[in-house]
Amino acid sequence: MNTFKFRKQFKRRWRRWKRTAWMAASLVAITILAYSGLSISSHIERLLTTNFSEATTAMAPVTEERSEEEVQSILGRLGSETDRLTSVVMETHYICGIETEQLGKMALPQLKVLLQQHPEWEAEVVTTDTLQIKKQVDDLSPLCKEQAYISVDAVGNLNLYEGRPAEEKVIRTFFQMDVGSLESSLPEGVLEQLQQGIRVQDKDEYNSVISTFSDYAIDGPHKEELRNGG
């Protein structure tokens, strides 16, 4: 085995060992808090113990961890008292829709584990007592799946609506369309259907409708975004 491969394998094993140690520390901390009479949110217990068995498995895949410097920078803005509790707010950003969830309160040791376990989440210190976590989900939100419509407004903007278009609750505007070309090119009744609203219930339907009408987008920033895959 050459030196490069040895170093690479050693580095992976070291990351697994660190992850296992932090998971074990989190469980100990949870036990201490419980005996101290402090309530622990079930959400936090789930987040802290997720993939613990995977972390201790030699063949489990290893993802790139958040750097120690970044973690310390975030925690440093929350103070230095290890037993001080911080409110954690989870903000989930979907393709369509945003959901906010209060995860409860955590002490610094648990926050450290959480940040290291999920390097893909953005973390922002809102106040010294509140940490906001943002995660991206490549899907429609449950609310959008229940009541999202895509429709065109009076000036030709293709919009995403919460509920029927008549209620005018616009979530997002995609681009402005050449309605004249749209009306003359598509089969009879399609424009009327679009004006009434096309129901989208999953990611595939959502992307399909936008792709279908993107050919009629008027040149501008929105069309350039579509060309670039936005």
C-alpha positions as CSV (number, residue, x, y, z in Angstrom):
1,M,0.0,0.0,0.0
2,N,1.5,3.3,-1.0
3,T,1.7,6.3,1.3
4,F,-1.1,8.2,-0.4
5,K,-3.6,5.4,0.0
6,F,-2.6,4.8,3.6
7,R,-3.1,8.5,4.5
8,K,-6.4,8.5,2.7
9,Q,-7.7,5.5,4.6
10,F,-6.4,6.8,7.9
11,K,-8.2,10.1,7.3
12,R,-11.5,8.3,6.7
13,R,-11.1,6.2,9.8
14,W,-10.2,9.2,11.8
15,R,-13.4,11.0,10.6
16,R,-15.5,7.9,11.5
17,W,-13.9,7.8,15.0
18,K,-14.6,11.5,15.5
19,R,-18.2,11.1,14.5
20,T,-18.7,8.1,16.8
21,A,-17.1,10.0,19.7
22,W,-19.4,13.0,19.2
23,M,-22.5,10.8,18.9
24,A,-21.6,9.1,22.2
25,A,-20.9,12.5,23.8
26,S,-24.4,13.7,22.7
27,L,-26.1,10.7,24.3
28,V,-24.2,11.3,27.5
29,A,-25.2,15.0,27.4
30,I,-28.9,14.1,26.8
31,T,-28.8,11.8,29.8
32,I,-27.3,14.5,32.0
33,L,-29.8,17.1,30.9
34,A,-32.7,14.6,31.6
35,Y,-31.5,13.9,35.1
36,S,-31.1,17.6,35.6
37,G,-34.8,18.1,35.0
38,L,-34.4,19.9,31.7
39,S,-36.9,18.9,28.9
40,I,-35.5,17.7,25.6
41,S,-37.4,18.1,22.4
42,S,-38.2,14.8,20.6
43,H,-37.1,16.5,17.4
44,I,-33.7,17.2,18.9
45,E,-33.3,13.6,20.2
46,R,-34.1,12.4,16.7
47,L,-31.6,14.7,15.0
48,L,-28.8,13.9,17.4
49,T,-29.2,10.2,17.3
50,T,-29.9,9.9,13.5
51,N,-27.4,7.6,11.7
52,F,-25.6,6.8,15.0
53,S,-25.5,3.1,14.0
54,E,-24.3,4.1,10.6
55,A,-21.6,6.2,12.1
56,T,-20.2,3.2,14.0
57,T,-20.3,0.9,11.0
58,A,-16.9,0.6,9.4
59,M,-18.3,0.5,5.9
60,A,-20.7,3.5,6.3
61,P,-20.2,6.2,3.7
62,V,-18.4,9.3,5.1
63,T,-19.6,12.8,4.0
64,E,-17.4,15.9,4.2
65,E,-17.7,17.4,7.7
66,R,-18.1,21.0,8.6
67,S,-14.7,22.4,9.6
68,E,-13.9,22.8,13.3
69,E,-13.2,26.5,12.7
70,E,-16.6,27.1,11.2
71,V,-18.4,25.2,14.1
72,Q,-16.5,27.2,16.7
73,S,-17.2,30.5,14.9
74,I,-21.0,29.7,15.1
75,L,-20.9,28.5,18.7
76,G,-18.7,31.4,19.7
77,R,-21.6,33.8,18.8
78,L,-23.8,31.9,21.2
79,G,-21.6,32.4,24.3
80,S,-19.3,30.1,26.1
81,E,-21.5,28.5,28.8
82,T,-21.8,24.8,27.9
83,D,-25.1,24.4,29.9
84,R,-26.8,27.5,28.4
85,L,-29.8,26.5,26.2
86,T,-30.3,27.9,22.7
87,S,-33.6,27.8,20.8
88,V,-33.2,26.0,17.5
89,V,-35.4,26.9,14.5
90,M,-35.4,24.7,11.4
91,E,-36.3,26.4,8.2
92,T,-36.9,24.0,5.3
93,H,-36.7,25.5,1.8
94,Y,-38.5,23.4,-0.9
95,I,-38.7,24.0,-4.6
96,C,-42.1,25.4,-3.8
97,G,-42.7,26.6,-0.3
98,I,-40.9,27.2,3.0
99,E,-41.7,25.5,6.3
100,T,-40.5,26.7,9.7
101,E,-40.4,24.3,12.7
102,Q,-39.4,25.0,16.3
103,L,-37.0,22.2,17.4
104,G,-36.8,23.2,21.0
105,K,-33.7,24.1,23.0
106,M,-30.2,22.7,23.0
107,A,-27.0,23.2,25.0
108,L,-23.7,23.9,23.2
109,P,-22.4,20.3,23.1
110,Q,-25.6,19.1,21.3
111,L,-25.4,22.1,18.9
112,K,-21.8,21.1,18.1
113,V,-22.8,17.6,17.3
114,L,-25.7,18.7,15.2
115,L,-23.6,21.1,13.1
116,Q,-20.9,18.5,12.5
117,Q,-23.4,15.8,11.6
118,H,-25.2,18.0,9.0
119,P,-22.6,20.1,7.2
120,E,-25.1,20.6,4.3
121,W,-27.3,22.7,6.6
122,E,-26.8,26.5,6.7
123,A,-26.6,27.8,10.3
124,E,-27.2,31.4,11.2
125,V,-27.1,33.0,14.7
126,V,-30.2,35.2,14.8
127,T,-29.6,36.3,18.5
128,T,-27.4,35.0,21.3
129,D,-30.4,32.8,22.3
130,T,-31.5,31.6,18.8
131,L,-29.9,29.5,16.1
132,Q,-31.6,29.2,12.7
133,I,-30.9,26.2,10.6
134,K,-31.8,26.2,6.9
135,K,-31.9,23.0,4.8
136,Q,-32.8,22.6,1.1
137,V,-35.2,19.9,-0.1
138,D,-35.4,19.1,-3.8
139,D,-39.2,18.6,-3.8
140,L,-42.5,20.4,-3.3
141,S,-43.5,21.2,0.3
142,P,-46.5,19.2,1.7
143,L,-48.6,22.4,1.5
144,C,-47.7,22.9,-2.2
145,K,-48.6,19.3,-3.0
146,E,-52.0,19.9,-1.5
147,Q,-53.0,23.2,-3.1
148,A,-50.4,24.5,-5.6
149,Y,-51.5,25.8,-9.1
150,I,-49.6,27.3,-12.0
151,S,-51.4,29.9,-14.0
152,V,-51.0,33.0,-16.1
153,D,-52.1,36.4,-15.0
154,A,-53.6,39.4,-17.0
155,V,-50.2,40.6,-18.1
156,G,-48.8,37.2,-19.2
157,N,-46.8,36.3,-16.1
158,L,-46.5,32.6,-15.4
159,N,-47.1,32.3,-11.6
160,L,-47.2,29.7,-8.9
161,Y,-50.2,30.1,-6.7
162,E,-51.2,28.9,-3.3
163,G,-54.8,27.8,-4.0
164,R,-56.9,28.7,-7.0
165,P,-55.5,31.6,-9.1
166,A,-58.6,33.6,-8.5
167,E,-57.5,34.0,-4.9
168,E,-54.4,35.8,-6.2
169,K,-52.0,34.3,-3.6
170,V,-48.8,34.3,-5.7
171,I,-45.9,32.3,-4.3
172,R,-43.5,32.9,-7.2
173,T,-43.4,34.4,-10.6
174,F,-41.4,32.4,-13.2
175,F,-41.3,34.6,-16.3
176,Q,-43.5,36.7,-18.6
177,M,-44.9,34.9,-21.7
178,D,-45.8,36.0,-25.2
179,V,-49.5,35.2,-24.8
180,G,-50.2,35.9,-28.5
181,S,-47.7,33.2,-29.6
182,L,-48.9,30.9,-26.9
183,E,-52.6,31.2,-28.0
184,S,-51.8,30.7,-31.7
185,S,-49.4,27.7,-31.2
186,L,-51.1,25.5,-28.7
187,P,-54.3,23.4,-29.2
188,E,-57.6,25.1,-28.5
189,G,-58.5,25.2,-24.8
190,V,-54.9,25.0,-23.5
191,L,-54.7,28.7,-22.7
192,E,-58.1,28.7,-21.1
193,Q,-57.0,25.7,-18.9
194,L,-53.8,27.6,-18.0
195,Q,-55.8,30.7,-17.1
196,Q,-58.0,28.6,-14.8
197,G,-55.0,27.0,-13.2
198,I,-53.0,23.8,-13.7
199,R,-52.8,21.7,-10.6
200,V,-49.3,20.5,-9.7
201,Q,-48.9,17.8,-7.0
202,D,-45.3,16.7,-7.3
203,K,-41.9,17.7,-8.6
204,D,-42.3,16.1,-12.0
205,E,-45.6,17.8,-12.7
206,Y,-44.2,21.1,-11.5
207,N,-41.1,20.9,-13.8
208,S,-43.2,19.6,-16.7
209,V,-45.6,22.6,-16.7
210,I,-42.7,25.1,-16.4
211,S,-40.8,23.4,-19.2
212,T,-43.8,23.3,-21.5
213,F,-44.5,27.0,-21.3
214,S,-40.8,28.2,-21.1
215,D,-40.7,28.2,-24.9
216,Y,-43.0,31.2,-24.8
217,A,-41.1,33.2,-22.3
218,I,-40.2,36.7,-23.4
219,D,-36.5,37.3,-23.5
220,G,-35.2,38.6,-20.2
221,P,-33.6,37.6,-16.9
222,H,-36.1,34.8,-16.3
223,K,-35.5,33.2,-19.7
224,E,-31.7,33.5,-19.3
225,E,-32.2,31.7,-15.9
226,L,-34.0,28.9,-17.7
227,R,-31.2,28.5,-20.2
228,N,-28.7,28.2,-17.4
229,G,-30.8,25.5,-15.7
230,G,-32.3,27.8,-12.9
